[in-house]
Every structure is written in C-alpha cells, then in structure tokens.
C-alpha cells in the first residue's frame, strides 16, 4: 500500500465507507490505523513497516521510555 496516497486519499476512503454503511466501529478502526501513518519521522515506506513496528510496540516486547 502506498502510504503517500493513503495520506492524501483517506478522507475519500472514510466518506466511501460512511456512504456505503460500513459500521461505525469498523470506520473507527480504520481511522485509528491511519493515525499510525502520521508519525512521519519513522520514514515508513509501506503499511507493512507500520504494522510490524505497531505489533512489536503493542505486544509489550519493547518498552518505550
């Protein structure tokens, strides 16, 4: 997934989901996932990069001081 494209088009994605009656819970989940994309200082290139670091951070394997 191209993160730059996601940054520019995610409002369209959310609008589409709302117009096509996706559940509020699912839309909220997508919005939360997109928030991870806003940490630009990590220089992520793909969604896989974000997923891997998020998985490590939320698993408790690494503690952030």
N, C-alpha and C positions, 0 to 999 in steps of 0.2 A: 504494500500500500504506500502510495506517495504521500508523505506527511505534509509537504508544502501544499499539495492540492487539497488535502483534508483541512488545513488551516483556512483556506480561502472558501471552501465549499461546505463546511459543516453546517452553517445556518440553513442551506438548502436541504441538506440531509434531514435535519431536525424538522423543518417545515413539511417535508415529504412524509415523514413518519407521523406527524400530527394529523396531516390531511388524510392519511390512509389508516387512521385509527389504531396505530400501534399503542400498546399500553403505556400509561404514564410511567410505570416502573421501568419498562424497557428503555424508554426515551431518557429517563434519568440516568440509567446505567450507561447509555451511550455518551451522554454529556459528561459524566464523571470520567469515562475513559479518554475523552477528548481533552479534558483538563490536563492529563499527563503529558499531552503533546506540547503544552505551553511552556515547559521547562527547557527552553532553547539552549541554555548553557551546557547541556549534556551532549549536544551535537548528534542527536539521534538521526538516523537516516531512514529507518523503516519502523513500522509498527512492531516488528519482531524485537527490535532493540529495546523499545519501551516495555514490551511485555516481559522480556527477560529480567530487566532490572526491577520492574514492579513486582514480579514474582519473588525475587530474592528479598526485596525490602519488606514485603508484606508477610513473608514466611517466617521472619524473625531470625533468619540465618545471619544477617548483618545488622548491627545496631548503629543507628546514626546518632552521633553525639551532638 
